[in-house]
Amino acid sequence: MPETFDLLEHNAAAWNHRARQDSPWSRPVTSEAIEAARRGEWGVCVTPSPLPADWLGDVAGKDVLCLASAGGQQAPVLAAVGARVTVLDLSSEQLARDAMVARRDGLALTLEQGDMRDLSRFPDGAFDLILHPISNQFVPDIQPVWNECWRMLRKNGVLISSFFNPAVFIADRDPAFARQGLIRPRFAVPYSDLEQLSEAERAAKVARNEPMMFGHGLSSQIGGQLAAGFTIAGFLEEMHPSPRFEIEKYLPAFIATRSVKG
Ligand SMILES: C[S@@+](CC[C@H](N)C(=O)[O-])C[C@H]1O[C@@H](n2cnc3c(N)ncnc32)[C@H](O)[C@@H]1O
């Protein structure tokens, strides 16, 4: 990788681009969904299906951080059911989706732009709940994120996170293999776009304005939360509804955990 490559700058621009392209992670909830939430009919997703209701409990009056979770999706719904919600995200365009919903539907949201690995702006014990959907795949080192989540939660606070099953990163993505129904192992886990793609493949990703990704192993995803001090109290897996890779036809691509600061 050229020494001048700035991961944060590149990924922020790539997510701004995705938001402008109306990616599934950037499609704001409708006013109807907010109205329904105000009537008590609501759910939020960190995997394709809504979370089990008992993972969230009653969030009214709670301080909630939506961590790297902008896009106008989870945060406005949680605000509509009475939570005090802060969103931190790297991408100004993703944050603009939350700002749009808040303005449109009369919701209060605190929006912060920044890197999930530096959460020093938030004091110790500032939150009751942190929601951290499918986003630690965009940073190479996630232990600082788990440690900071533990610091920012109050006692008995809950961290709900989701991430990709590391197995989805191992296969060669050449469509010629998929056309033959083949999964050809090529990449070891932990996986890094920066270290394991060829220079030409990386340049093609940059040209397509795609964010750089990292496939963390379970020792970072699960072991990292335990090392930070959390107890893992809930676990679920879900298949990808429209598999992008052959391997996703055979195992759940999404994993979510519910962890508690005891
Ligand atoms: C898959 S989206 C998740 C948000 C979405 N609302 C959802 O439901 O999953 C990943 C998010 O991570 C954000 N992100 C990527 N790198 C980040 C970083 N270093 N710090 C904070 N946010 C980051 C992106 O801007 C994007 O909004």
The ligand as an SDF file (V2000), in Angstrom:
LIG
                    3D

 27 29  0  0  0  0  0  0  0  0999 V2000
  -22.7950   -0.9370    7.2310 C   0  0  0  0  0  0  0  0  0  0  0  0
  -22.8910    0.7450    7.7460 S   0  0  0  0  0  0  0  0  0  0  0  0
  -23.7360    0.6080    9.2610 C   0  0  0  0  0  0  0  0  0  0  0  0
  -24.8160    1.6350    9.4470 C   0  0  0  0  0  0  0  0  0  0  0  0
  -26.1760    1.2100    9.1190 C   0  0  0  0  0  0  0  0  0  0  0  0
  -27.1400    2.1690    9.5740 N   0  0  0  0  0  0  0  0  0  0  0  0
  -26.5890   -0.1950    9.5660 C   0  0  0  0  0  0  0  0  0  0  0  0
  -27.7400   -0.3980    9.7700 O   0  0  0  0  0  0  0  0  0  0  0  0
  -25.8240   -1.1380    9.6830 O   0  0  0  0  0  0  0  0  0  0  0  0
  -21.2470    1.0290    8.2940 C   0  0  0  0  0  0  0  0  0  0  0  0
  -21.0730    2.4400    8.8660 C   0  0  0  0  0  0  0  0  0  0  0  0
  -19.7600    2.5100    9.4380 O   0  0  0  0  0  0  0  0  0  0  0  0
  -19.2990    3.8310    9.2340 C   0  0  0  0  0  0  0  0  0  0  0  0
  -17.8380    3.8250    9.4240 N   0  0  0  0  0  0  0  0  0  0  0  0
  -16.8860    3.2610    8.6260 C   0  0  0  0  0  0  0  0  0  0  0  0
  -15.6630    3.4340    9.1630 N   0  0  0  0  0  0  0  0  0  0  0  0
  -15.8530    4.1350   10.3320 C   0  0  0  0  0  0  0  0  0  0  0  0
  -14.9760    4.6080   11.3570 C   0  0  0  0  0  0  0  0  0  0  0  0
  -13.6530    4.4060   11.3040 N   0  0  0  0  0  0  0  0  0  0  0  0
  -15.5180    5.2620   12.4110 N   0  0  0  0  0  0  0  0  0  0  0  0
  -16.8540    5.4880   12.4890 C   0  0  0  0  0  0  0  0  0  0  0  0
  -17.7320    5.0670   11.5480 N   0  0  0  0  0  0  0  0  0  0  0  0
  -17.2370    4.3710   10.4870 C   0  0  0  0  0  0  0  0  0  0  0  0
  -19.7560    4.1400    7.8180 C   0  0  0  0  0  0  0  0  0  0  0  0
  -19.7320    5.5240    7.5510 O   0  0  0  0  0  0  0  0  0  0  0  0
  -21.1610    3.5390    7.8310 C   0  0  0  0  0  0  0  0  0  0  0  0
  -22.1260    4.4790    8.1970 O   0  0  0  0  0  0  0  0  0  0  0  0
  1  2  1  0
  2  3  1  0
  2 10  1  0
  3  4  1  0
  4  5  1  0
  5  6  1  0
  5  7  1  0
  7  8  2  0
  7  9  1  0
 10 11  1  0
 11 12  1  0
 11 26  1  0
 12 13  1  0
 13 14  1  0
 13 24  1  0
 14 15  1  0
 14 23  1  0
 15 16  2  0
 16 17  1  0
 17 18  1  0
 17 23  2  0
 18 19  1  0
 18 20  2  0
 20 21  1  0
 21 22  2  0
 22 23  1  0
 24 25  1  0
 24 26  1  0
 26 27  1  0
M  CHG  2   2   1   9  -1
M  END
$$$$
